[in-house]
Amino acid sequence: MAYDYEKSIRPGKLPHIWCPGCGHGIVMKGLIRAMDACELDLKNTAVVSGIGCASRLPGYLDACTLHTAHGRAAAFATGVKMAKPEMTVLVVGGDGDGTAIGGNHFIHACRRNIDITYIVMNNSIYGMTGGQFSPCTPTGAMASTTPYGNPDPTFDISKLAIGAGATFVARGTAFHATQIDKLIAEGIRHKGTAVIEILDDCPTTYGRRNKFRSVVDMMKRLKDIAVPVAAAAKMTPEQLEGKVLTGVLFKEERPEYTEQYTQVIAKAQGA
C-alpha cells in the first residue's frame, strides 16, 4: 500500500513550487515519514524556516508552521522552544539561509544544545534568489556571482555543527531517500540540538551552470560521493578523497538548554 503523505499536507497547497528534479520534495517526504514514525502530534509540532527554496517547505505541512526572516529560523525556533518547551520544534532551510546570513544563529543554537532538530537541505547554491554562491558552493563551481568559478573554500556543515556543540549530527543525500526519514527520526528523538544535513541538488541554478547534462547525472553524483560511516572506517584517506560520510556522524548526551534554564528560573524565584 502506498504511503499516505496527504494526511500531513495542508489542504489546497499542492502542487509545490519546486522545480522538476529538485531534491527538496524528497526531503519533505522523508520528514513526513519521520514525523509519523515519531508519532508527533502536528498540533504540538512547530516547523520553522527562514527564506529560500527549502524554507518554503513548512507551508505545505499541516502543523504549527512559522515562515520567518532570512537567516533567522534558528532564532525564532529558539524562542518557540523557550516559550513552549513541551513542543517538538523542527527547523528546515537551505545552506545559504542556515550558514551564511543565519550562520551566527546556527552556531549558537548548536552551542546551547537546545532541543530542536535542524534539517539543512544543502544544494550548494542560493536557488530562489538568483543562483548566487553560498558558503557550501564547491571551490571552482559556477554561480551567478562567481561566473569564473568560486574562489572560496567550502563549509562542511556537519563538521561546523559538531564543532559548535550540537549533540546529534547526521548526513544523508536525496539519492538515498529511504535513509532520510530514519536520520530525521533519530534526530527528533534525541534530546538536544540535532542537525541533519541532506545533500540534494538544484538542477536549475546550479546544475545548468555547472554543465550537468540532466538531473539523473546530478543524482548519480550524490550516489557516487556518499560513503556510509561504517564503510569509511575501513577505507584509506586516498580512497576517501572527494567522498562525504553519511549516516550518524556524532552523538553524545549533554544537558539540554530549556531544562537548565528552568532551573535558573527556579533559583531566581527562590524555589
C-alpha positions, 0 to 999 in steps of 0.5 A: 500500500502506498504511503499516505503523505496527504494526511500531513499536507495542508489542504489546497497547497499542492502542487509545490513550487519546486522545480522538476528534479529538485531534491527538496520534495524528497526531503519533505517526504522523508520528514513526513515519514519521520514525523509519523514514525515519531508519532508527533502530534502536528498540533504540538509540532512547530516547523520553522524556516527562514527564506529560500527554496527549502524554507518554503517547505513548512507551508505545505505541512499541516502543523504549527508552521512559522515562515520567518526572516532570512537567516533567522529560523534558528532564532525564532525556533529558539524562542518557540522552544523557550516559550513552549518547551513541551513542543517538538520544534523542527527547523528546515532551510537551505545552506545559504539561509542556515550558514551564511546570513543565519550562520551566527544563529546556527552556531549558537543554537548548536552551542546551547544544545537546545532541543530542536532538530535542524534539517539543512537541505544543502544544494550548494547554491542560493536557488530562489534568489538568483543562483548566487554562491553560498558558503557550501558552493564547491571551490571552482563551481559556477554561480551567478556571482562567481561566473569564473568559478568560486574562489572560496573554500567550502563549509562542511556543515556537519563538521561546523555543527559538531564543532559548535556543540550540537549533540546529534549530527547526521548526513544523508543525500536525496539519492538515498531517500529511504535513509532520510526519514530514519536520520530525521527520526533519530534526530527528533528523538534525541534530546538536544540540538540535532542537525541533519544535513541532506545533500540534494541538488538544484538542477536549475541554478546550479546544475545548468551552470555547472554543465550537468547534462540532466538531473539523473547525472546530478543524482548519480553524483550524490550516489557516487560521493556518499560513503556510509560511516561504517564503510569509511572506517575501513577505507584509506584517506586516498580512497576517501578523497572527494567522498562525504560520510553519511549516516550518524556522524556524532552523538553524545548526551549533554544537558539540554538548554530549556531544562537548565534554564528552568532551573535558573528560573527556579533559583531566581524565584527562590524555589 
